[in-house]
Amino acid sequence: MPFITSGPSLRRLPLFFAYCPDYAGVLAKRLEVRPKHWARVQKEAEEGLHEFGLGYLPPPESSSTLPADVPSSTPLMDGSLMVFRAISLDHAWKRIKEDIYYTDGVWDKEKCVVREFIKHEKYSD
């Protein structure tokens, strides 16, 4: 996997966040491909690369509604926020661009943001 180095421990790898808004009207698509997204996230969590991630709600003023074919217990989602480790910003972007939410048109490719956090002793060895 391109994110892992054989040298330093994973906790020494830089920490990144990805803010990935969804395109409008893609909740059904998001739910359809979600198992593949979660399988990858679970694997990365087991490897020590994935630190945190969740879908986020639309703003209160949003007019978003659940599609008719989506169970009413499903929360509306407006995008994803993830925190993970990677070798570099390029590798962090590669991880996002390989995610099924990106490749299958859930995340708005023009609005995705990936940034590196400053180094802090609490989050590294």
N, C-alpha and C positions, 0 to 999 in steps of 0.2 A: 504494500500500500504506500502511496507517495507521501503520506503524512508522517510516517514513522522513521526515525533514524536509529541506527544501530549503536550510536555513541551515547549521548546523554540520556538520562531518564526522561520519560515523557513530561514530568512536572517541570522540566527545564525548558521545554518547548514554549515558544510564545503563545499567548492566549489571545484569541480573536473573538469578535462577535459578528454575527451576520443578521442584518435587519432585512427581511424579505417580504415586502407587501405582496398580496395576491392581486391578480387581475380581477376586475369586477365580474361577478356572476360565475365564479369557478368552484363554489363550495362542493357541488356534486362531484366534480372532477377531483378535487382535493381528497374527498372521502374515498373515491374509487381507488386512487393510487396510494393512499395512506399506509396500507400494510407494507408496501415495498419501502417507503420512506422510513417507517418505524423499524423495519428489519435492519436497515443500514445504520440508523442511529443507535440501535441496541448493540450492534457489533462494535461500533466506535466507542460506546460507553464501556463495554467489556475490555476493550483495548486501552482504555484510559485517555482517549482523545476527546470524547464528547463530555462536556461538563454540565450543560444545561440546555434546555430548549423547550419551547411551548408555542402553540398558536396563540395569537392575541385577538382580542375582541375589536370589532369596529368601533369608531367613536360614537358617543351617545347620540349625536345629531345625524348619524347615518340612517339612510332609508332602506338599508339592506333587510331582506326578509328571507326566510328559509324557502328553498325551492319545494314544490309540491311533492317531489319524489324523495325528499330527505326527512327522516324521522323527526318529529317535533321536539324530541329530547336532545337533539344535536345543537350544540352552541354555534352561533354565528362565528365565523373566523374571518379575519381580515389580512392574515399574514403570519409569518413565523419569526421568532427571535431565537437565535442559537448562540451558545458560547462553547468554543472548542479549541483544541490545540492543533497547530500545524507548524511546519518547518519555516514557512515564510508567508507573506501576503499572497504571493502567486499560488502557493499550494492551498491556502485558505480559499481563494477564489475558485481554484480547480475543484475543491470539494463541493462548493456550492453549485457550480455549473454541471457537476455530474449527478446531482440529486434529482430524483424523479419529479419533484415539484418544479424544478427548473426546466428539465428536458421536456416534460409533458404539459407545460404551459399553465401551471398554477401560479408560480411566482412571477411577478412583473419584472422582467429582465432589465428594464430601464431604471427601475427604482430600487433594486437590490443594493445594499451597502455592506461592505465588509471592511472592518477596521481592526487594528491591533491595539490591545490594551497596553498601558504602561506596565513595566515590570514591577511587581510588588512581592515582598517576601512571604506574604500570606498565601500566595498562589503559586509558589515555585519552591524548588529545593535549594 
